[in-house]
Amino acid sequence: FVANSIEDLKNSKSKLPSFLQAEIEKLIEVASKIQYTNLVVAPLYHSSLKYYEDIYFRFFEANEIIIKGGRYLSKNQNTENINSLGFAIYTDTLINFLEESK
């Protein structure tokens, strides 16, 4: 399913299996902090990159991905796990969009 608002996420919570309750709570918490009126949350979407451990996100403009990233575990020099968050900016797409919007 796709949620177009925080209220959609909250309303969908009771319809989800119990093993997804904690995950939808995380999405509600994160999405509640976003001050953007055109928010779309797709909880069932998953990244083809298997190293993401938790939240995965994509930013669109004019139906083009301009940024994507997510949370993953990395190792420090002592091979201890470190929670990390990374992202990629699609600079070519972003530059093309900015040039076209002039």
Secondary structure, DSSP 4 states (H G I P E B T S, - for coil): --BSSHHHHHHHGGGS-GGGHHHHHHHHHHHHT---TT--B-TT---S-TTEEEEEEEEEETTEEEEEEEEEEEE-TT--EEEEEEEEE-HHHHHHHHHHT-
